Amino acid sequence: MSSQMGPEYTLREQPRAQDRLALPTLVAETGFFSGEEVAIAEELLVETLRRGAGASGYHFLLADCPGALAGYSCFGPIPGTRSSWDLYWIVVARASQGRGLGRRLLAATETAVAAAGGTRVYAETSSRPQYAPTRAFYAACGYQEAARLTDFYAPGDGKVIYCRAQQEAHSP
């Protein structure tokens, strides 16, 4: 998949070697993620570059604007489930926020999940006040809060899990 997204973004599925530097930098520059989380984001990318999406279980959609990585999503099927998928990451560069890129990435992710037979997408985020815009984003995109785990990440930092059910594919 490679398609134009508005006048300035191109979406692609295949991570490239140069994303190994660009992706962790993008994640870190948002100011939302810890060093450990940035390392995890990089690890998922490296695993996908090494093994491919099928073998790694991680799928990427990357949004490029001229000269830079502007955002991405990382998602994959949840092992042991029939059709549930996790949205591991959705990150948009500060300079690209507020332009609809996050919604476009999320919609493209949902389309890819549905094409692969997925019927539910789960996304998790922090309960800290800093993440209020993230929680509002999921709610505005049709996600329902499915669970809230108190003190999950750290004392005072709970996990909020969102879910969006997609139309189930029916066999002919």
Secondary structure, 3 states (H helix, E strand, C coil): CEEEECCCEEEECCCCCCHHHHHHHHHHHCCCCCHHHHHHHHHHHHHHHHHCHHHHCCEEEEEEECCEEEEEEEEEECCCCCCEEEEEEEEECHHHCCCCHHHHHHHHHHHHHHHCCCCEEEEEEECCHHHHHHHHHHHHCCCEEEEEEEEEEECCEEEEEEEEECCCCCCC
